């Protein structure tokens, strides 16, 4: 789905709205992050996010997944 034009548009809008979270590094000044998969196989890795500013990968932290 993400590879379709509609899917890319949705991901782009969610990125601009910071729905995937913000980079935890202070140098990035709250830069939005993108979700990434480290493996094409489901269940292989936990969800991670990528910061395009510092080019680092972080564990995904969401109130939806951690119960807060």
N, CA, C and O of each residue as an XYZ file, in Angstrom:
272
protein
N       0.824     -1.202      0.000
C       0.000      0.000      0.000
C       0.867      1.265      0.000
O       0.556      2.233     -0.694
N       1.948      1.253      0.776
C       2.781      2.447      0.878
C       3.441      2.779     -0.451
O       3.770      3.939     -0.700
N       3.636      1.806     -1.292
C       4.277      2.054     -2.581
C       3.332      2.649     -3.612
O       3.763      3.009     -4.708
N       2.057      2.759     -3.282
C       1.104      3.378     -4.203
C       1.130      4.893     -4.016
O       1.624      5.391     -3.004
N       0.604      5.609     -4.978
C       0.570      7.071     -4.881
C      -0.242      7.516     -3.662
O       0.154      8.439     -2.950
N      -1.371      6.859     -3.429
C      -2.211      7.203     -2.270
C      -1.477      6.921     -0.955
O      -1.532      7.724     -0.023
N      -0.798      5.786     -0.887
C      -0.063      5.426      0.321
C       1.066      6.397      0.615
O       1.266      6.798      1.762
N       1.805      6.776     -0.421
C       2.889      7.737     -0.244
C       2.366      9.099      0.194
O       2.990      9.777      1.010
N       1.228      9.492     -0.345
C       0.620     10.764      0.050
C       0.232     10.742      1.525
O       0.450     11.720      2.240
N      -0.343      9.628      1.984
C      -0.729      9.513      3.400
C       0.489      9.540      4.322
O       0.471     10.211      5.354
N       1.540      8.820      3.958
C       2.754      8.808      4.776
C       3.371     10.203      4.810
O       3.818     10.659      5.863
N       3.397     10.872      3.680
C       3.942     12.231      3.611
C       3.173     13.173      4.530
O       3.777     13.954      5.265
N       1.845     13.103      4.495
C       1.040     13.980      5.348
C       1.247     13.657      6.821
O       1.352     14.562      7.648
N       1.304     12.382      7.148
C       1.534     11.983      8.544
C       2.918     12.425      9.012
O       3.084     12.806     10.171
N       3.905     12.379      8.130
C       5.250     12.864      8.457
C       5.195     14.359      8.754
O       5.724     14.808      9.771
N       4.553     15.139      7.868
C       4.444     16.586      8.079
C       3.671     16.932      9.350
O       3.933     17.960      9.973
N       2.729     16.085      9.734
C       1.952     16.296     10.961
C       2.640     15.704     12.193
O       2.089     15.765     13.292
N       3.823     15.138     12.024
C       4.625     14.516     13.108
C       3.874     13.389     13.806
O       4.076     13.160     14.998
N       3.012     12.686     13.079
C       2.235     11.598     13.670
C       3.099     10.404     14.068
O       2.690      9.601     14.906
N       4.271     10.279     13.486
C       5.155      9.164     13.820
C       6.090      9.503     14.968
O       6.850      8.651     15.428
N       6.037     10.733     15.426
C       6.858     11.154     16.550
C       7.923     12.151     16.139
O       7.993     12.580     14.988
N       8.750     12.508     17.110
C       9.825     13.474     16.909
C      11.150     12.856     17.321
O      11.195     11.975     18.180
N      12.209     13.315     16.715
C      13.541     12.809     17.048
C      13.880     13.168     18.495
O      13.648     14.298     18.923
N      14.428     12.211     19.249
C      14.762     12.483     20.652
C      16.030     13.323     20.831
O      16.282     13.807     21.934
N      16.820     13.507     19.797
C      18.054     14.291     19.924
C      17.746     15.775     19.958
O      16.965     16.272     19.146
N      18.357     16.484     20.894
C      18.116     17.927     21.015
C      18.656     18.685     19.810
O      18.112     19.731     19.456
N      19.706     18.190     19.171
C      20.278     18.867     18.012
C      19.305     18.892     16.825
O      19.414     19.755     15.954
N      18.369     17.962     16.790
C      17.411     17.900     15.681
C      16.227     18.831     15.889
O      15.416     19.013     14.981
N      16.120     19.415     17.061
C      15.106     20.423     17.372
C      13.689     19.980     17.015
O      12.929     20.735     16.408
N      13.341     18.751     17.395
C      11.988     18.257     17.193
C      11.666     17.880     15.760
O      10.517     17.991     15.335
N      12.653     17.441     15.019
C      12.439     17.008     13.639
C      11.530     15.781     13.612
O      11.663     14.886     14.447
N      10.613     15.744     12.658
C       9.712     14.599     12.512
C      10.491     13.370     12.053
O      11.496     13.486     11.351
N      10.016     12.190     12.456
C      10.645     10.935     12.077
C       9.705     10.113     11.197
O       8.502     10.366     11.141
N      10.277      9.130     10.516
C       9.528      8.232      9.646
C       9.629      6.802     10.160
O      10.685      6.402     10.649
N       8.564      6.029     10.062
C       8.647      4.622     10.474
C       9.449      3.828      9.434
O       9.362      4.082      8.233
N      10.222      2.874      9.924
C      10.981      2.025      9.005
C      10.881      0.583      9.444
O      10.614      0.285     10.608
N      11.094     -0.292      8.511
C      11.170     -1.714      8.793
C      12.568     -2.196      8.486
O      13.083     -1.934      7.399
N      13.189     -2.886      9.406
C      14.541     -3.367      9.190
C      14.567     -4.715      8.488
O      15.632     -5.209      8.118
N      13.397     -5.307      8.305
C      13.297     -6.590      7.638
C      11.997     -6.639      6.846
O      10.993     -6.074      7.281
N      11.995     -7.298      5.698
C      10.753     -7.423      4.945
C       9.795     -8.451      5.536
O       8.656     -8.562      5.083
N      10.237     -9.200      6.532
C       9.419    -10.236      7.153
C       8.746     -9.714      8.411
O       9.393     -9.103      9.262
N       7.438     -9.957      8.526
C       6.692     -9.531      9.714
C       7.195    -10.255     10.951
O       7.519    -11.441     10.893
N       7.260     -9.547     12.064
C       7.663    -10.140     13.335
C       9.151    -10.330     13.492
O       9.600    -10.834     14.522
N       9.932     -9.941     12.499
C      11.384    -10.120     12.549
C      12.042     -9.099     13.482
O      12.960     -9.441     14.227
N      11.581     -7.858     13.442
C      12.142     -6.776     14.259
C      11.004     -5.944     14.840
O       9.887     -5.960     14.323
N      11.291     -5.222     15.907
C      10.310     -4.292     16.450
C      10.278     -3.039     15.578
O      11.193     -2.802     14.790
N       9.244     -2.256     15.720
C       9.075     -1.043     14.931
C      10.153     -0.026     15.306
O      10.452      0.167     16.485
N      10.720      0.608     14.317
C      11.740      1.637     14.527
C      11.323      2.882     13.754
O      10.448      2.828     12.890
N      11.963      4.005     14.077
C      11.738      5.243     13.334
C      13.089      5.807     12.909
O      14.107      5.577     13.561
N      13.080      6.542     11.816
C      14.286      7.116     11.236
C      14.173      8.628     11.215
O      13.157      9.175     10.785
N      15.209      9.299     11.676
C      15.256     10.754     11.632
C      16.078     11.172     10.415
O      17.275     10.889     10.357
N      15.451     11.843      9.438
C      16.205     12.268      8.258
C      17.217     13.379      8.537
O      18.115     13.615      7.729
N      17.077     14.060      9.671
C      18.017     15.135      9.975
C      19.355     14.586     10.487
O      20.414     14.973      9.994
N      19.306     13.685     11.475
C      20.547     13.139     12.026
C      20.898     11.776     11.427
O      21.981     11.240     11.660
N      19.954     11.225     10.647
C      20.148      9.943      9.966
C      20.376      8.784     10.932
O      21.166      7.879     10.662
N      19.679      8.828     12.048
C      19.759      7.771     13.053
C      18.432      7.022     13.134
O      17.378      7.544     12.771
N      18.513      5.782     13.621
C      17.340      4.934     13.805
C      17.090      4.797     15.305
O      18.024      4.572     16.074
N      15.835      4.933     15.718
C      15.466      4.860     17.127
C      14.308      3.887     17.324
O      13.568      3.585     16.387
N      14.162      3.402     18.552
C      12.998      2.577     18.884
C      11.760      3.458     18.812
O      11.776      4.606     19.257
N      10.701      2.919     18.257
C       9.440      3.648     18.142
C       8.774      3.703     19.508
O       8.587      2.671     20.152
N       8.420      4.893     19.949
C       7.729      5.051     21.226
C       6.423      5.793     20.960
O       6.416      6.930     20.487
N       5.334      5.125     21.274
C       4.023      5.703     21.040
C       3.131      5.464     22.234
O       3.236      4.430     22.894
N       2.255      6.404     22.520
C       1.302      6.200     23.609
C       0.349      5.058     23.265
O      -0.234      4.451     24.164
N       0.184      4.761     21.983
C      -0.693      3.669     21.581
C      -0.093      2.304     21.913
O      -0.826      1.340     22.132
N       1.237      2.219     21.952
C       1.860      0.925     22.182
C       2.349      0.737     23.614
O       2.458     -0.398     24.077
N       2.648      1.833     24.334
C       3.183      1.634     25.680
C       2.152      1.881     26.780
O       2.476      1.758     27.962
N       0.947      2.219     26.421
C      -0.123      2.331     27.400
C      -0.200      3.638     28.161
O      -1.003      3.752     29.087
N       0.617      4.647     27.802
C       0.566      5.931     28.503
C      -0.177      6.956     27.706
O      -0.317      8.098     28.145
